[in-house]
């Protein structure tokens, strides 16, 4: 039971680092981000949670949005990592490495 809670806390409840890591590679739209989390990290974030996290990242200045037209289809909203978002990702990675190091005694 405890390991299941830990996994939930470090995945579904901590979605923003996963999104920022993916956006560091290239801009993506919301559904695409969710699919990449499944593909690259092995778990499926909830739809509503995903868009709430993206909204908060946008309003925090960590990502920007751009609408892209598609031939014969509605425009898509693409998310792009900002410099501030890159810095947040690096801080998050540093924190998690320190946290892991403290737990492992290294």
Steps between C-alpha positions, in 0.01 A plus 500: 500500500776749587689442175179553302448838673862596434460417131180706481667796669796491260292456185140624492551762770833617362425530131671829417861367482393233253336761277793741521745220417300409189458862394875550525529279190231678294164679519200267536124521536318370810387160375844438352663577836277247675584236238873567540475461879343159444762404241812632672417477871253211512195652666187683386421845641135595536367731229364770731813496715717533191324810375490653848877454529553651154279796593703560817830467314381752244380749759826459693698591190661157471342424162353710222229405256468538126207403283590307186266463208443154358376431154130414518498477883465744790815678617699334778645664809871415529695547821862614491751508784627844606836586653323528836358150441847362422629648825211349696564160345869516592413603858250214523751247372763628742257475792397146410862389462586645843191337649595163352859537613393572858275193505763271355774638725730598213 
